[in-house]
């Protein structure tokens, strides 16, 4: 949330800043792809040498505007929309964890998320230890392992309505060198902004209160930008070391190749 704009203003104006002659209301860009005049420019987009849109699965102007609005409301540095709240939780964990890793999770979470963590990601080789979020610090600390990569909890549990001590969980997570992921669906940034209490990553099911009219399923992941991944580089190689070369150069060559 901007220091110079109220939450009410950000809800309406955030994420979309039309330029001269552009529509005042955010358009819905219903296009899978975007047109460019040359394959060279497309190549630069694929190589991440230039900003722009080329495929809606990766980025879309409407989605980016909504993500920017949620990011500003939460006080984050970047955000990404997903197809659902469960997708947001899954991506938040899989971006950090891989086979052989472990997370600590409050037992007071939504049933679907409980199933996601105890059944689905277990098939990925990622283990979870559930803890009583109201237990003493030393008892919760026993759940951490050498391969623990994250802590997960909900601001207000659905449907138990238990309220998380965010500062307590953030301190425990940081003591063990891992980020705290908080699902802020129930509270929304209007009632609570977990980054201000030490959380590192926020997820949302935008299907609930952010939608408000039961029309659209969606989710969002917001990064605070505060967790120092490089300070724990050996624990998070996926975020601190270069990716293997992928298909960008191949795609660029394909674009430049004449087709018959």
N, C-alpha and C positions, 0 to 999 in steps of 0.2 A: 504494500500500500504506500503510495507516495506521501511524503511528509507534507506536501502542499495541497493534497486532495483528500477529501473525506471518503470513507468507505462507500457511501451512497453514490458519490460522483464516479468513483472507479468502477462500480458495478455497471454504470451506464456508459461511461466514456472510455474506460480502460481498454487497451489492446488495439484500438482502431483510431488512427490519426490521419484522416483524409487530407490529401494534398489539394491544392487549388484545382477546382473543377471536378474533383472526385465525389462520389456519393457520400452524403452525411451519415447514412445508415450502413453498417457493415454488410457487404454483399455476401451471398452464399455462392462460392465458386464450385459448381457441380461439373467438374471436369477431371478426368483421370490424368490427362497430360497437358502440356503447355507448348505453344509454338515458338520456335526460334528460327531465325533466317539462315543460320549456318551450322554445320556440324562442329565447327571449331568451338563455337560458344557452348554447344551441348557437351563437348568434351571437357571444357573448362568447368562446367557445372558438375559433371561426374567426378572430376579430379579434385573437387572442392577448392578450386582456384578462384571461383567466382560464386557470389551468392545469387540465388534465384530458385525458381520452381521448375521441376521437370517431370515429376511423377507424384501424384497425390498420396500414394502409400508412404512416401518419404516426407513430404511437406506440402501444405496447401495453405493459401493465404487466409482462408476463413478459420481453419484450425489453429493457425499460428496466432491469429488475433485473439481467439478465445483463450488459448494457452497463456498468452501475454497478460490478459485480464486477470486470470486466476493467479498467475505468478505475482503480479503487482499487489493483489489483495493479500496474498500470503507473505509478501516481503521477501520473495526469493530472487534468484538470479536468472533462472531459466526453467522452462516447463515444457512438457510434451503431453499431448492428448493421446488417449488410447480408446479402444472400442468399448471398454467396460471398466468398472472399478476393480474387478478381479484381474483383468489384464494389467492394470496399473500396478497392483500388488505383485503380480508375477514378474513383470518387467523390472520393478524396483529391486526384487531379490535376485533374479537371474543376471542382472547387470553387474552384480557384486559377487554372487556365488556360482560355483560350478561343482561338478561331481567331487565328492569327498569333503565338501564344506558343511558348515553347521550354522544355524541361527538360534538365537534365544527369542522366545515369543511369549507375550502375555497369554494366559489361558482365557482371558475375558475378551474374546474377539468374535466377530460375526461368524456364523456357522459355515458359510461358504468359504471364508478365508481359512477357518480352522481345517476344513477338508482340503483346501488347496495346499496348506503347509504340511499337514500330517499324512496325506495320501498322495496327492499329485506330484509334488516336488520330491517326495521320497523316491519316486520312480526315476528321478533325475540323479539320484545319488546324493541328495542334499538332506541332511537330518535336521530335525527341530527339537528343541527342549522347551516344553511349556512350563511357565512359572506363574505362581500367584503374584499378581502385580502389587498386592498389599503386604507381601512378605517382607521381613527385614532385609536390608542391603546385603548382609553377609550370606544369607540363605540364597538370594538370587545370584550372587556372585559365583556360587558353587556350580551354576548351570553353564558357565563359560568354559570353553575348551581352547586348545591351541588353534584349532581350525575354525573357530567361531568368526563369522564375517559380518554379522549385523544383528541388531535387536529390533523387534517389531512389536508395536502395540497400537491401540486405538485411543484417541482423545477421550471419547465417550463410547463405551462398548455397546454394540448392537447385538441383541436387544437388552443386555443386562443393565445398561445405563451406569456401569461403574466408571468413575472418573479417574483418569491416569495422572499420577504424579510425574509430569514430564521431566521436571528438573532432576528428580531422583533417577529415572531411567536414563536420561542423557548422561548424568555423571557416571553411572555404572558402565554404560556403553563406551564412553570416552576413556575411562580408566583401563578398559581392556582393548583400546585402540580400534574400535569399530563404530560405525555410524548408527544413529537411532532413526528408524523409519517409523513415522506416525501416520496412521490413517485418520484424517481429519474430516471424514464425511459427515458425521453427525453434528459436530460443533460448527463447521464451516469457518472460514477466516473472519466472518462477521462477529462470532462469539469467542473464538480463540485462535491465536496465531502461534502454533507450536515452535516456530523458529525462535521466537522471543524467549522461549523457555529451554532452549538447548537442542531441540530436534535438528537433524541434518537433512532429512528427506521427508516430504509429505506426499501422501497419496490421497486421492478422492475417488469416490464413485459419484460422478456428476449426475447420475440417474436420479439421485435422491433430491436433496434440498436445492442444489444448484440448478436442477432442471425445473422443478416446481410445478410443472404442468403435465407430467406423466407422458411426455412425447418421445423422449430420446434417451437411449442407453449410452453411457460414456464414462470415461475415467480420465484421470490426470495424474502425472508425476511431477513434483516440483522440487528443485534442488536449491538448498540454501546457499551453496557456494562456500560454506564455512568449514566443512570437514577437510582436513589436510591429508589427502590421499598419499602424497609423496612422503609424508612422515612415516607412513606404514607401507611403503612401496612393495616390500616383499610379500605382504599380505594381499595386495590388490594389483597384481601384474596386469590385469585386463584394463585397468584405468591409468597405469603409470608407465607402460611400455608400448611401443608401436605395434599395431596390428600387422599380421602377415599381409603381404601384397595380395590384393583381391582383384576383382574383375573390371575395375575402372578403365585400365588401359585397353583391355580386350573389348569393352563396350565402345570405347572411343574409336578403335580400329574398325569395329563393325559399322559404326555410323559413317565412317569415311570411305568404306568399301563400296564400290558401285554395285548396284543390284540389277539383275536382269529379269 
